[in-house]
Amino acid sequence: MCKSGRAGHLLQIFVRRELIDKYVYPAFPYGVPDNKRNPLGEYLSRGGQKSGQVRITVNPDVFLRASCVRMFVYSADPTFHANRCKFQAKLRDLLDDILDSDNSRAKAAKGIFGGKLPSWWSSEDQTDASKMSKKRYLMPDFS
């Protein structure tokens, strides 16, 4: 239990609109497809209030590109939330020993992609590339 007594986390996943129908489907609880809201992109484009669940297929080709998917995490406990960046920095430091070279990053990526790297993949450190200014959050194109 956290000190504040405010347990809970929120993960927001934003997928580019043109990728919605390929990687996201409308669903009822437990993942049963909701065909009344399919195709989802068309449903979301219509006016009015939206409700319901979706399921997202987590394809590394899409989720490893900041230009396709953005994820944001929030915690109800303010201390936990305030320390999230420190935790992530420590985790990155631990992983640096494993992923500190182009060769080691390529080896890890080959494991993710089933042995063959996609044409868009690059071994350079993506930490800075994934950062966005507040102004860019409001722009429709994350590329």
Buried (B, 14 or more C-beta within 10 A) or exposed (E): EEEEEBEEEEEEBEBBEEBBBEBBBBBEEEEEEBEEBBBBBEBBEEEEEEEEBBBBEEEEEBBBBBEBBBEEEEBBBEEBBEEEEEEEEEEEEEEEEEBEEEEBBBEBBEEBBEEEBEEEBEBEBEEEEEEEEEEEEEEEEBE
